Amino acid sequence: MSKSNYEKALEIISDRRSAALNTADEHTREIERKIPEFAEINAKLTGTIYELMKLMVSGKGCFDEKFAEIKKTNLNAQKMITDLLIRNNYPDDYLEPHFTCVKCGDTGFVNGNKCTCLAALTEKLAIDDLNSHSSISLYSFDSFDLSYYSGSDKNNMSCILNYCKDYSKNFSLKSDSIFMRGDTGLGKTHLSLSIAKEAVEKGYNVAYDSIINYLSKIEKEHFGRSDDDTLSKLLAVDLLILDDLGTEYPSPFYPSVIYNIINTRISRHFPTIISSNLTTDEFQSRYDDRVVSRLFGTYKYLQFSGND
């Protein structure tokens, strides 16, 4: 049985913590070798910690007074170590473990509750798993060639290319949704997946696939033939790419799912990029007014032109 994304996330975070602690141990051994005075001060610091532990266990009187004295000795020793590091051209925090998440110290939990880093990593692994089965792959703006276009089509596509580059450069969770429409082979998939690549490199979670693949998965899950929850992932991901809207076969189940995805992501203000080869008339005959009005009225509309 394969590990869940939650278990994988816990394992990754645990590995991060181990790596940070191991690095701190290596730094300590390095300083012990290179700076002889450090070992003596560090032994004194360790001694105060043991002294404090024995005091707490003994339960003897004058605890507050002795605690204050040990604490003062401890702070003085720490300051001496810091000064020693700086004098020898080391960062003052060279001996401290540097955790990826400072909130939880790479444990995955804060006060018994899941840390945001654990939730974010679990979500990322879930989206990565979803994308691993995608029928399409990421592209780059560098490979988009305007020489395939001519005349007014080239001018139009140059404007669209520049818009997409600016969009990806300034992408955030507040970015507009985009509706790309035009005939087959004009670059809709290429540009939408170039945006996706830039967003992924910025650290955003991006889901991308053809609409028919997503709908097929959601249908199987809906009727109990799979334990996944693709729909929930699509509704919550930072950026969603739906390629080739309109290629799905007619089904009483699909229109409601398409509307749910589009409408929910609009209400949550999550950016979505949808591409389609359908004409305006084909859209109006295939989808109800709620879908058509949101695509043409709410999304940024890009009309691709040229020859395949």
Salt bridges, closest charged atoms under 4 A:
GLU11 OE1 - LYS3 NZ 2.33
GLU30 OE2 - LYS34 NZ 3.28
ASP83 OD2 - LYS79 NZ 3.05
ASP93 OD2 - HIS98 NE2 3.67
ASP128 OD2 - LYS124 NZ 2.78
GLU201 OE2 - LYS197 NZ 2.67
ASP228 OD1 - LYS233 NZ 3.91
ASP288 OD2 - ARG290 NH2 3.29
